[in-house]
Amino acid sequence: MNFGIWIYMQHIAIIDFGSQYTHLIARRIRELSVLSKIYPTNIAAKDITKDTIGIILSGGPQSVYDNASPKVDSAIFDRGLPILGLCYGHQLMAHTLGGEVVPGTIREYGRAQLTILNAQALLDTVPSPTTVWMSHGDSVRTLPNGFTTTAETPDCPIAAMANPEKNFYGLQFHPEVHHSEHGTHILKNFVYKICNAEKNWNMENMVDDVIENIKKTVGQKNVFLLVSGGVDSSVAFGLLTKALGAERVYGLYIDTDFMRLHESQEIKTSLEQAGFKNLHVLDASATFYKRLNGVCEPEEKRKIIGQAFLDVKDEAVKKLALNPNEWMLGQGTIYPDTIETGGTKHADTIKTHHNRVEAIQKLIEQGLVIEPIADFYKDEVRTIGELLGLPKELIERHPFPGPGLAIRILCHDPSRADNNQLPTTNYQLLPIRSVGVQGDNRTYAHPIVFTEHADWETLDAQASAITNKERAINRALLLLNPENGHTFELPSKARTLTQDRIKLLQDIDAIVHQEIKQAGLYNNIWQFPVVLVPIGHTHFESIILRPVESREAMTANFYRMPHNILERMVKKIIATKKIDYIFYDITNKPPGTIEWE
């Protein structure tokens, strides 16, 4: 991002070790009206500029004791600057300064109760106990010289450490995520009290800054933008049009047939009513169905969809006889898309987003792609949309993945030998797998099924305990219709992506969203994936309901649905006579991602 006039002002330096949350740290510092800059791990201590007032070491997916893991120039600890290590950064600080880091006996993913033993400056006036957000497998076992333990959790004896004489602090948890109860307070202590920062970053200026960056990046070229109708692409469309004028921006909506019921027409109507006269619609559903025929593996599906979008775009450009030397590709990519696709040097690939396939990456390297909101999170994008004057129905719409329902339909190939090989465990598992994120790493594991109902908080605690303990499990589900029995079988024949399965999911999804809108819950839920899975006993089709609460999608809690509304939903889905089981996903992020694929 181009920070314009703020580029030479005081700032917090963030050294990026590949955490899913690195840009979230930067964003949190921005929210405190202080500039932050992200640096690679190989930055030399001497190259950290004199306007740096503090350093944050981010988390990351590696283990500090592995030879290949990223390290930091140890001379940064001699600069006399305050340093805060988070998760991997906490462990790296301990390891570099003579402490010991070991694999934890119990992993922690999600909420943990932090007890403060010694507040020091960083934890000053933070209530104890307090809820924090964990995502780690390793732990600090022995402190470096000069450090004291300042906080603990039941499973992590050194959850925080401090050397106040040198202004070095380490936290095993993530204060930057929304679910750490007093995380913002902790960051305020570091930024204001320890680093003595002044408020000099004005968030209200970000739209002007982005528009100037668009003009600089595009120059005299024009932009061909793939529009999905979601929040991100609509805001990108608005920014590009405002910066360049409608005559220099060609918006193309590619209809894949993977949208929700009647959604394509609704998107076209909404964008036209919003004043976009430069939107064009192309039906490419036959291309997408053909390329996905017989494909089951989720990463392969995502990559095929991403490439198909690009190929359809190229064909449209060819028919329009557009000069490639005069046009750039525009995308509504936001930061979570980048980081989950392993978008920084040490980040793990959680899932390949359709706007981050190999062909797109090559175009980016050639400077042929403009992504005006790539450094922002969903709620920031919504704020930009409001500042642009976009209508509420566009900017308040639930997030919806670019590949659409194609990645909310799990497929099954009975010829694969590993399909029915469930890991040995004392728990009841489904013979399907989903993508998760644990300790900044991608997982692909089985969900546990609870068949006995309890209150939401009890189920949350049980799910967290099991996914922390069992490495073969990354999700927990509650069976909502146990009266149908517990025969969770895969079909004997292949189940792939077909028009019939898309239509079935569209109908079920419409039932679900109609219920939450009628109940007035739509704006209480961040996102509500409805997932079709080939499990059952008669129809061999079942539904997983996955509503979540979040702020920026980097972390999430499963939504506590009122039981009377959930019961109505279940009855209507069962009444279709096409579904065997209905499950409710009671997994937080981490360890589960919001989408299943």
N, C-alpha and C positions, 0 to 999 in steps of 0.2 A: 504494500500500500504506500502511496505517496502521502507523506505527512506534511507536505508543504512547509509553512513557516515554522512548524514545531520541530523541524529536523535537528536543530542545533541546541535545543533546550535540554534542561536536566531530564534524566530518564532512568528508569530501572532496566538493567540488562537481564534478559532471560536467556539462559543457555539451554538449548533444546536437545534432549536425549531421546526424542522419539515418542514422547507421551501423547496419548489421545487428547490430553488436556492442555498442551503447551500454549496454544493460541487462546485457550480459555483463561489462562493466567494473564496473558497480555490484555485480554478484554476486560478482566476484573480490575486491572490497574487503570485502564482507560476510564472505567466507571468511577474511579476515585479522582478523576480529573488530573491524572499524572501520565505522562508519556512513557511507553515501554517499547523496547526494541528486542527482537529475537535474534540470537547469534547461534552459529553452528558450534559443535563441540570442539572443533579444532582451532577455535580462536585463541590466539596467544594473549597472555595476560597484558602484555605491553600494548596490544591493539584495542583494549577496552578504553574508550575515550574518556577524557578528563571530565566530561559532563555527566558521567555515570555516577549515580549516588547510591546504588545498591545493586546486588546481583542475586538472581533466583536461579537455582539449579532445578530443572524440571524433572518429572518422572520419566519412565521409559520401560520397555518390555524386557530388557536384558537383566543378567545377574552381574553385579560388579566384580565378582571373583572370577568370572570367565575371562580368559585371555583376550578374546575378541570383542569384549564389551567396550562401549565408548568411555573414554576417560576425559579428564579436563586438565588443562595446564595448571599444575599445582601452585604455580606462582600467583594465581589469582587470590590465594589465601594470604599472600604477603602484600596485597595492595592497600590494606587498611580500610577496605570497604565492608559494610554489612553484607552478610551472605545468608540466604535462606535456602535450605535444601528440602525438596518435596518428594517423598516416596523414593524413587531411584536416586534422586539428588540428595536426599537425607542419608541413604546408604552409601553413596559415593563419597560424601563428606566424611563419614565415619571411616570408611575404607582408606581414603587418601591420607587422613590425619592420624592413622595408627590404630583405629578401632577394628572390630571384627564383624563381618556380615555373614550370615549362614542361612540355609533354607529353613523356612518356618515349619514347625511341627503341625501347625494349623494355618491354612491360608485365610485371609480376610477379604471378602468381596461384598461391598455394600455397607450398611450401617454398622457402627460400633460405638460403644459407650466409652467416652474418654474421661478419665479421672485426672485432674490436674494436681500434681504433687508440689510444684514450685512454679509459680506464675511467671517469674522473671519479666522482662519487658514485652516479649512476644505474646505471651498469654495473659497479660495484665487485664484484669477485670472481666475475663472470660468465665462464665458460670461453670461450676463443676458439680456433678458430671454434665457432659454435653455430648450430643450426637455428632459424630464425624463420619466421613465417607472414605472407606478403605478400598484398595485394589492392589494387593501385593501377596507374593508367595515367600519372599525373603524377608529377613529381619536383622536389625542390628543387635548383636549379642553382647559385645564389649564396647564400652565408650572410649573415644580417644582421650588423651590427657587433656585436662582442663575443662572437660564437659561434665555436666550433671544431667540426670534424667529429670525431665520436667512434667511428663505425663505418661499414663499407661492405659491400656485397654485390657480386658480379661485375657486376650490371646496374644498381646504384644506388650511385653514389659517395658520396652523403650519406644514408646509411641511418639515421644518428643524429647529433644535434648537441646542443651544450650551451653555456650561458652560466652557469657555476657561481657567478659573482659575484652574479647576480640569481636564481639557482635556477630558471632556465628550461631545459627539456629537450624535445627533439623526437625521436620515433621514427617512421620510415616504416612499420615493421612493427607487428604487433598482439601485444603481450605478453599480452593478456587471453585469447587463444584457447589451448586446450589443446595445440595442436600447435607452439606456440613453446616450444622445449625448456626454456628457463630463464625463461620469461615471468613466472611467479609470483615468482621471485627478484628480477626487475627491479621488479615492482610493490611487493614488500616493501621494496626499497631506497627507492623513492619515498615510500611511506606511513610507514615507521618512521624511516629515517635522514634523509630530506630534510624531511618534514612533521612529524616527531616525534610521530606519533599514538600514542595509548594504546589498548589493547584494551578496548573497551567495548560491543561488539555480540555478543550471545549467540544463536547459531543455534538452540539447543535451545528457545528461547522462541517460535519462529515459529508453531507450531501454535496456541498460546494467543492469539497476536496476530491470526492469521487468523480464528479463531473469534469473537473480540470484534468484529472488523471486519464479519463476516457479520451478527451480531446488530444492529450499528449500522446497516448498510446496509438490511437487510430490514425492520427495525422489527416491526410487527405483521402484515406480509404473509406469504404462503406462497410456496413456490418450486416451479415446474414445471420439472424438469430433464430435458434430453435426454441419455440415457445411451447410450454406444456400446459399453461393455464394455471399452474400452481403459484404460490406466493413468490417463490424465488425468481422464476422466469418472468413473471408479470412485473416485478420490481426492476429486474434487469432491463426489460423492454422499456419501461418508463424512463429509467436513467439514460439509456442509450438514445432514445427519442428526444429527450430533453437536451442532451448534450450535442447531438448531431443534426436533429431535425428529422421529421418522418420520411422525407425523400431519400435519406441516406441509410435508413434501417429497414431491412426486409424481414418481417416476422413470419416464420413458417410453423404452423401447428401440424405435426404429423400424427394422424389418427392410426394407432396401432391395434385398436379394438380391445385394448387391455385396460381401459378406463372403467370407472364405475357406471352404473345404470344411467343412461341419458347424459352422462357427464360431458361428452365431447360437444354436444349442442349447447349445453349450459355455459361452457367455457367460451365458445365462440360468441355467444350472445353477451356475456359479461364483459369481454374485452372490447366488443364493438360499442357497448353502452358506456364504457370507460373512455371512449374517444379515440381508440386505436383504429386508424383507417388503413394501416399498413400491415394488416394480418391476413395471411393466406392459409388455406386448409388443404391438406393432401391426405387422401385415404391410402395407406400403405399396409393395411392389415394382412393382405395375402402374402406379402414379403416376409413379415414377422412370423406368421404361422408356419410358413414353409421352412424357414431357417431353424425354428425351434422344434420342428417335428422330431420326436423321439428323444429329445435332450432332457436329462433328469438332474444332473449335477448343478447346484446353485451358482457357483462361480462361472461355469461354462455358460449358463443361461444369461447371466449379467453381461458377460463379454460379447456374446452373440448379439444381444439387444443393442448394446452400445455401438457395435460395428454397423448394425443394420440402420440405426439412426443416421450414422455418418454416410453410409452408402446411398440412402434415400435422399439425403441432403445434396450429395454430389450429383445425383441424377437430376434433381430439381434445378440445381445451378446450371447444369449442362443445357437443359431445355430452355432456361431463361437466357442463355448465352452471356452469362456474366463473366467478365474478365477476372480470373483468379488473382491477378496482380493488383486489382483495384478493390478487392473485398477481403474481409476477415470474418472468421466464424465467431459468433457471440454465444455465450452460455450463461445460464443462471446458476452457476456453481457457487455453493457456499462452503464455509470452512469444514464442517463435518464430512462433506463428500470427499474432500482432499485428504484429510488425516486418516479416515477409515480405509482409504485405498493405499495406505502406506506412502502418503504424499510428502513426508519429510525423511531425511536420510536414515534415521534409526527407527522409524515407525514400522510396526507390523501391519500387514494387510489384513484387515478384518473382513472387508468385502469390497469387490471392485464395482464402484458406481459406474453407471452407463456413460457418464461424462468424463470418465477417467480411464477408458480403454487405451490400448497401446497406440492406436492410430491418432487419438486425441493428444496423447502425451507427446508424440512426435511433432504435431502441429504447434503445440505449446512451445516446444524447444525451438521451433523455427520462427516464433514470434507472430504466428498467424491466428491466434486466439485472443479474444478480449473477454474477461470475466470480471465485470465491475463490482460484484459483491463477494468475491472469493475469500475475503478476509473477515467476513461477518458471520454471525450466527442467526438463527431463524428469528428470534425476537428483535434483534437489531435490524434485520431486513424488514420486518413489519413496521418498525419505527420509520425507516427510510420511506416505505410505501405511504405512510401517513403524511410525512413531510412533502411527498410528491403529489398528494391529493388523490391517491387511488381509492376506489370505493371499498367499503368495509367487507363486502362479500368476497372480494379478491384477497385482501390482506389478512382476513381472519379465518380463511379456509384451512382445514386441517392439512398438515403436511402429507404429501402423497408421493411415493417413489416414482422416478421417471419410468422405470420398466413396468409400473402399474401392477395390475393383478397377476401378471406373469410370474412375479416373485412372491406372491401370496398363495400360490398353488404349488404344493409340494408334489413331486412326481416319484414314480417307483419303477424300477427295472428289476424284475425277478431273476434275471440272468446274472446279476452281480452277486458274487459269493459272499460279500460282507453285509448284505442287507439284513439278514436275520441273526447275525452274531452279536447278541446283546452282551455287554460286559457282566461279569459276575458281581452281584450286589444283593443286598437284602431288601431292596426296594423294588416296587413295580415300575417298570420303564416301558415307554412306547418304543416300538421298533423303527423309529424314524429319528433323524438328527436335525439339529438347527445350528445356526451360527451364533456364537457368543463372543464376549470380550472379557477376558480375565487377566489382570495384571498387565494391561496394555497389549495382550496377545490375542490372536484369533483362536477360538475353540470351535470344534464341530462335534457336538456330543448329543446324548440322548436326554429327553426330559423324564423326570419322575412324575408319577400320577398319584394324587391324593384322592381317595374316594369318600373319605369321611369329612363332612363339613365342620367348620369352626368359624370363629370370628376372624375378620381380615388380619388383625394384628397377630393373632396366634399363627395363622397360616404363613404370614410374612416371616415370622421368626423361625418357623420350621423349615421353610424353603431356603432361607439364608444359611441356616446351620448345615443343611444337607449339601447345598452347592459349594459351600466352603470346604467341607470335609471330603466329599466324593469327587475325584478328578474326572470321572466318567460321566458326570451329570452337570449340565450348565443351565437347566431350566426346571421349573416346577409348575405343574398344572393341577387344577381342581376339576374333577369330573362333575358336571352340573346335572346330568341325568343318569345317576347310578342304577335306576330301576331297569335300565336296558341291559344290565349285566356288565361283565368286565372282559369280554372277548376282544382283545385289541389285536386284530390280525391284519396283515397286508394282503392285498388281492393276489390271486395266482397269475393274473395277466398284467401286462404293463399299464401303468396309468401315467400319461404324459399331458402335455399342454394342448388341449383341444377346445374348439368353440363351445362344445357342450359344457365342459368344466368351467370355462370363463363365464358362460351364461348362468350356470348354477351359482357361482360365487357372486356374480353381480346381483342376483335376486336375494341371496342371503344378506349380503352387505347392505342392500337397500332396506331390508327389514330392520337391521341393527341400527342404522343411522336414522331411520324414521323414528324409532323408539327413543333414542337419546335426544333428538330434536324436540319431540313432543313433550318429553320430561324436562326440557330446559337445561339439559346437561352438556350440550354441544360445546359451549365455551369453557366448561370446567375440565374438559379432556384435551390434552395436547394433541394426541394422535390415536386413531382407533383402527389398527390393522385387523381385518377379519381374514383368517387363514384357512384354506381348504387342504385337508391332508387325507391320503389314501389309507385310512385305518377304519376297521369296523368288523361287522359280522354278516351284514346283509347287503347294504349298498356299497360298503367299503369306501365311504366318504364321510368324513367328520369335520367339524368346525372348531377352530380355536379362536376365542375372543381375546384380543390383546390391547385393551385401552390403557394408556399411560398418562401420567402427569410429568411434565418436564418444563424446563425454561429454555434450554438451548439444545436439547437432544443429546448432549454428551453424557448425561446421567438421567435416569428416569426412575420413578416409582410406578408400580402397577396401580391402576385406579381402583379405588374402593367403591364399586358400583352398589347403589341401593338394591337390596335383595328383591323388593317387589318389582322393580323395573327389569332386573335380570330374569326373574321368573316369567314375566310376560314375553321377554325376548326369546327365551328357551321354548316356550309353548308355540310361538309362531314359527320358529325354525323347525321344530319337530313336525309341525302340521304340514310342512312341504312334502313329507314322506320320502325324502331323498337323503336324509342325514341319519347316521347311526348314533354318533356321540357328539356332545358339545362340551368343550373344555374351556376353562378360564385360566389365562396365563397369569400366575402370581409371582413372576420373576421381575426383579428390578434390573436396571442397567448400571453397572455390571451386576451379575455375570452374563445376563442375556442382552443381546442387542434389541432394539425396538422391533425391527422387522425380523422375520424368521430366516430369511435367506439374504 
